[in-house]
Amino acid sequence: MKSDGFKITAGFILICLIWGSTWLAIKIGLDSFTPLGGAGLRFMSAAIMFYLIIKYKKIEVQKDKLAYKIYLMLAFFSYIFPYALVYWGERYISTGLTSILFGIMPFGVVILSRIMLPENRISKYQWIGIIAGFAGLVVIFSQNLKVDLKNDFWGMIGVLTAAVMQAVVAVIMKKHSGKLNPLALNYYPTLIAGPVLLIAGFLMEDSSKWVFNAQGVGSFLYLALFGTVIAFSVYYWLMKKMNVVILSLNSFVTPIIAVILGAFILAEKFTMRDLLGSSFVLIGILFANFDGIINYFRKKRLNIEV
């Protein structure tokens, strides 16, 4: 149990670090590729990597009716539509506003969990944690938070829709993906998403701007290996082990990692506002795990008394 707890904690930290770094990798990659084209190359590369790992490890890819439904759902509602909507939305709204709007995902997970997973009790501490984490995001990006509903409305709707999709997918996956291998689970979705996004990039963007230089290729290969193959495999493994509400809080942590990396690598400023907002997020995660922390120390005390 101790080993499992360590793996879960390490896995959660790992996906936060990786997905926090993908913002920087995407930003670097956009100098060489258009958004949808870059995303298509990322997922096509990830599909090849998933295939090679599955063949090497001789992992069985389930092909029953439920499995195919899950593959299609992930392809369209975890990869194609959310990524397309977020990239499209960011043409109209700032990264800060995008982060805050996407921060509604944990709220969606809470509401849907109450409906679809009634056995998963949502404690008052988890509510406090989610609210504190969301407040932290608002604090971090408040300086650059400008909303012009006339020009930003559809971009905001796009990002909100993507966040809701991800929340729905998270709860459905928690309910139905228990027997699917995390590596096999993502193979077919990326195999579908890659070509669809690449074709969309050809049709909707200026593909003449694509430059296959070391910077661009390195970006989408990093996003494929770390941001997709490793991070999504760990994420769906964690989904089998963790409360889905607590797992969804990674969406509060990744912007903090992005801000810190921006300060170190791109020499962007890390202000007291960033520090304060980060503190709110970390306090929120602490509160969300409060029940588990209390139970841990209760068991410790019982072991000592025995």
C-alpha positions as CSV (number, residue, x, y, z in Angstrom):
1,M,0.0,0.0,0.0
2,K,2.9,2.4,0.9
3,S,4.5,1.6,-2.5
4,D,1.2,2.2,-4.3
5,G,0.7,5.5,-2.5
6,F,4.2,6.6,-3.5
7,K,3.5,5.7,-7.2
8,I,0.2,7.6,-7.2
9,T,1.8,10.7,-5.7
10,A,4.8,10.5,-8.1
11,G,2.4,9.9,-11.1
12,F,0.3,13.0,-10.2
13,I,3.4,15.1,-9.9
14,L,4.8,13.7,-13.2
15,I,1.7,14.6,-15.2
16,C,1.6,18.1,-13.7
17,L,5.2,18.7,-14.6
18,I,4.9,17.3,-18.1
19,W,1.6,19.1,-19.0
20,G,3.0,22.2,-17.5
21,S,6.0,22.0,-19.8
22,T,3.8,21.3,-22.9
23,W,2.6,24.9,-22.9
24,L,6.2,26.0,-23.5
25,A,6.8,23.3,-26.1
26,I,3.6,24.3,-28.0
27,K,4.7,28.0,-27.9
28,I,8.1,27.0,-29.3
29,G,6.5,24.8,-31.9
30,L,4.2,27.5,-33.2
31,D,7.2,29.3,-34.7
32,S,7.5,26.3,-37.1
33,F,4.0,24.9,-37.5
34,T,0.4,26.1,-37.5
35,P,-1.6,25.0,-34.4
36,L,-3.8,22.3,-36.0
37,G,-1.0,21.0,-38.2
38,G,1.4,20.8,-35.2
39,A,-1.2,19.0,-33.2
40,G,-1.8,16.6,-36.0
41,L,1.9,15.8,-36.3
42,R,2.1,15.4,-32.5
43,F,-0.7,12.8,-32.4
44,M,0.4,10.9,-35.5
45,S,3.9,10.6,-34.0
46,A,2.3,9.5,-30.7
47,A,0.3,6.8,-32.4
48,I,3.4,5.4,-34.0
49,M,5.1,5.4,-30.5
50,F,2.1,3.7,-28.9
51,Y,2.1,1.1,-31.6
52,L,5.8,0.3,-31.2
53,I,5.5,0.0,-27.4
54,I,2.4,-2.2,-27.6
55,K,4.2,-4.5,-30.0
56,Y,7.4,-4.6,-28.0
57,K,5.6,-5.3,-24.7
58,K,3.0,-7.6,-26.4
59,I,0.1,-5.7,-24.9
60,E,-3.4,-6.9,-25.9
61,V,-5.5,-4.1,-27.4
62,Q,-9.1,-4.8,-26.6
63,K,-11.5,-4.8,-29.6
64,D,-14.9,-5.4,-28.1
65,K,-17.8,-3.1,-28.7
66,L,-17.4,-1.1,-25.5
67,A,-13.7,-0.6,-26.2
68,Y,-14.3,0.7,-29.7
69,K,-16.9,3.2,-28.3
70,I,-14.3,4.4,-25.7
71,Y,-11.6,4.8,-28.5
72,L,-14.0,6.9,-30.6
73,M,-15.1,9.0,-27.7
74,L,-11.5,9.7,-26.7
75,A,-10.4,10.4,-30.3
76,F,-13.1,13.1,-30.8
77,F,-13.9,14.4,-27.3
78,S,-10.5,14.2,-25.6
79,Y,-8.2,15.0,-28.6
80,I,-9.8,16.3,-31.8
81,F,-12.6,18.7,-30.6
82,P,-11.0,20.0,-27.4
83,Y,-7.6,20.7,-29.0
84,A,-9.2,22.3,-32.0
85,L,-11.5,24.4,-29.8
86,V,-8.7,25.6,-27.5
87,Y,-6.3,26.4,-30.4
88,W,-9.2,28.2,-32.2
89,G,-10.2,30.0,-29.0
90,E,-6.7,31.3,-28.4
91,R,-6.9,33.2,-31.6
92,Y,-9.4,35.5,-29.9
93,I,-8.6,35.3,-26.2
94,S,-5.4,35.5,-24.1
95,T,-3.6,32.5,-22.6
96,G,-4.5,33.7,-19.1
97,L,-8.2,33.8,-19.9
98,T,-7.9,30.4,-21.5
99,S,-6.3,28.9,-18.3
100,I,-9.0,30.4,-16.1
101,L,-11.8,29.2,-18.4
102,F,-10.3,25.7,-18.6
103,G,-10.2,25.8,-14.8
104,I,-13.9,25.1,-14.7
105,M,-13.1,21.5,-15.6
106,P,-12.8,20.3,-11.9
107,F,-16.2,21.9,-11.2
108,G,-17.7,19.9,-14.1
109,V,-16.1,16.8,-12.8
110,V,-17.7,17.3,-9.3
111,I,-21.1,17.9,-10.8
112,L,-21.0,15.0,-13.2
113,S,-19.5,12.7,-10.5
114,R,-22.5,13.4,-8.3
115,I,-24.7,12.2,-11.2
116,M,-22.8,9.4,-12.7
117,L,-20.7,8.1,-9.8
118,P,-22.9,8.4,-6.8
119,E,-20.6,6.1,-4.8
120,N,-17.9,8.8,-5.1
121,R,-18.7,11.1,-2.2
122,I,-17.6,14.8,-2.7
123,S,-16.5,16.2,0.6
124,K,-16.7,19.8,1.8
125,Y,-12.9,19.8,1.8
126,Q,-12.8,18.9,-1.9
127,W,-15.2,21.8,-2.7
128,I,-13.0,24.2,-0.7
129,G,-9.9,22.9,-2.5
130,I,-11.4,23.4,-6.0
131,I,-12.6,26.9,-5.1
132,A,-9.2,27.8,-3.7
133,G,-7.4,26.4,-6.7
134,F,-9.6,28.3,-9.1
135,A,-9.0,31.5,-7.1
136,G,-5.3,30.9,-7.4
137,L,-5.6,30.8,-11.2
138,V,-7.5,34.1,-11.2
139,V,-4.9,35.7,-9.1
140,I,-2.0,34.5,-11.3
141,F,-3.5,35.8,-14.5
142,S,-5.5,38.8,-13.1
143,Q,-3.0,41.4,-14.4
144,N,-3.4,40.3,-18.0
145,L,-7.1,39.4,-17.7
146,K,-9.0,41.6,-20.1
147,V,-12.4,40.5,-21.3
148,D,-14.1,42.1,-24.3
149,L,-17.3,40.1,-24.7
150,K,-18.0,41.6,-28.1
151,N,-14.7,40.2,-29.5
152,D,-14.0,37.4,-27.1
153,F,-17.4,35.7,-26.7
154,W,-17.0,32.9,-29.2
155,G,-13.4,32.2,-28.2
156,M,-14.6,31.9,-24.6
157,I,-17.4,29.6,-25.6
158,G,-14.9,27.4,-27.5
159,V,-12.6,27.0,-24.5
160,L,-15.5,26.5,-22.1
161,T,-16.9,23.8,-24.4
162,A,-13.5,22.1,-24.5
163,A,-13.3,22.1,-20.7
164,V,-16.8,20.6,-20.4
165,M,-15.9,17.9,-22.9
166,Q,-12.8,17.0,-20.9
167,A,-14.8,16.8,-17.7
168,V,-17.4,14.5,-19.2
169,V,-14.7,12.3,-20.7
170,A,-12.9,12.1,-17.3
171,V,-16.0,10.9,-15.5
172,I,-17.0,8.4,-18.2
173,M,-13.5,7.0,-18.3
174,K,-13.5,6.6,-14.5
175,K,-16.7,4.6,-14.8
176,H,-15.9,2.4,-17.9
177,S,-12.2,2.1,-18.6
178,G,-11.1,-0.1,-15.7
179,K,-10.1,-3.1,-17.7
180,L,-8.4,-1.3,-20.6
181,N,-4.6,-1.0,-20.6
182,P,-3.5,2.7,-20.4
183,L,-1.1,2.3,-23.4
184,A,-3.6,0.5,-25.6
185,L,-6.3,2.9,-24.5
186,N,-4.7,5.8,-26.3
187,Y,-3.4,4.0,-29.4
188,Y,-6.6,4.1,-31.5
189,P,-7.6,7.6,-30.4
190,T,-4.3,9.1,-31.4
191,L,-4.3,7.1,-34.6
192,I,-7.6,8.8,-35.5
193,A,-6.9,12.2,-34.1
194,G,-3.5,12.7,-35.8
195,P,-4.7,12.4,-39.5
196,V,-8.0,14.3,-38.7
197,L,-6.1,17.3,-37.2
198,L,-3.5,17.2,-39.9
199,I,-6.1,17.3,-42.6
200,A,-7.8,20.2,-40.8
201,G,-4.5,22.0,-40.7
202,F,-4.1,21.6,-44.5
203,L,-7.7,22.8,-45.1
204,M,-8.0,25.6,-42.5
205,E,-4.5,26.9,-42.1
206,D,-1.6,28.0,-44.3
207,S,0.5,24.9,-44.5
208,S,3.2,26.8,-46.5
209,K,4.3,28.2,-43.2
210,W,5.3,24.7,-41.9
211,V,9.1,24.5,-41.4
212,F,10.6,21.1,-40.6
213,N,13.6,22.5,-38.6
214,A,15.2,21.1,-35.5
215,Q,13.1,23.4,-33.3
216,G,9.7,22.4,-34.8
217,V,10.4,18.7,-35.1
218,G,11.9,18.6,-31.6
219,S,8.7,20.4,-30.3
220,F,6.1,17.9,-31.7
221,L,8.3,14.9,-30.9
222,Y,8.6,16.1,-27.2
223,L,4.8,16.7,-27.2
224,A,4.2,13.2,-28.7
225,L,6.5,11.3,-26.3
226,F,6.1,13.2,-23.1
227,G,2.9,15.2,-23.5
228,T,0.9,12.3,-25.0
229,V,2.4,8.8,-24.6
230,I,3.8,9.2,-21.1
231,A,1.5,11.7,-19.6
232,F,-1.8,10.2,-20.9
233,S,-0.7,6.7,-20.0
234,V,0.0,7.8,-16.5
235,Y,-3.1,9.9,-16.3
236,Y,-5.4,6.9,-17.2
237,W,-3.5,4.7,-14.8
238,L,-4.1,7.2,-12.1
239,M,-7.7,7.3,-13.0
240,K,-8.0,3.7,-11.8
241,K,-6.3,4.5,-8.6
242,M,-7.4,8.0,-7.6
243,N,-10.6,10.0,-6.9
244,V,-11.4,11.6,-10.2
245,V,-12.1,15.0,-8.6
246,I,-8.7,15.2,-7.0
247,L,-7.1,14.0,-10.3
248,S,-8.8,16.8,-12.2
249,L,-7.0,19.4,-10.0
250,N,-3.9,18.9,-12.2
251,S,-5.6,21.5,-14.5
252,F,-4.8,24.1,-11.7
253,V,-1.2,23.0,-11.3
254,T,-0.1,23.0,-14.9
255,P,-0.4,26.7,-15.5
256,I,1.9,27.3,-12.5
257,I,4.5,25.0,-13.9
258,A,4.1,26.9,-17.2
259,V,4.7,30.2,-15.5
260,I,7.8,28.9,-13.6
261,L,9.3,27.5,-16.8
262,G,8.5,30.7,-18.7
263,A,10.5,32.6,-16.0
264,F,13.5,30.2,-16.1
265,I,13.7,29.5,-19.9
266,L,12.1,32.5,-21.6
267,A,13.2,35.0,-18.9
268,E,9.5,36.0,-18.2
269,K,8.8,37.7,-14.9
270,F,7.7,35.6,-11.9
271,T,5.9,38.1,-9.7
272,M,4.5,38.2,-6.1
273,R,1.1,37.8,-7.8
274,D,2.3,34.5,-9.3
275,L,3.6,33.4,-5.9
276,L,0.4,34.3,-4.2
277,G,-1.8,32.5,-6.8
278,S,0.4,29.4,-6.7
279,S,0.0,29.3,-2.9
280,F,-3.8,29.3,-3.3
281,V,-3.6,26.4,-5.7
282,L,-1.3,24.4,-3.4
283,I,-3.6,25.1,-0.4
284,G,-6.5,24.0,-2.6
285,I,-4.8,20.7,-3.4
286,L,-4.1,20.2,0.3
287,F,-7.7,20.8,1.2
288,A,-8.9,18.5,-1.5
289,N,-6.8,15.7,0.0
290,F,-7.7,16.6,3.6
291,D,-9.8,13.5,4.2
292,G,-7.0,11.2,2.9
293,I,-4.5,13.0,5.1
294,I,-6.7,12.7,8.2
295,N,-7.2,9.0,7.5
296,Y,-3.5,8.5,7.0
297,F,-2.7,9.9,10.4
298,R,-5.5,8.0,12.1
299,K,-4.0,4.7,10.8
300,K,-0.6,5.8,12.0
301,R,-2.0,6.5,15.4
302,L,-3.8,3.2,15.6
303,N,-0.6,1.4,14.6
304,I,1.3,3.1,17.3
305,E,-1.3,2.3,19.9
306,V,-1.4,-1.3,18.8
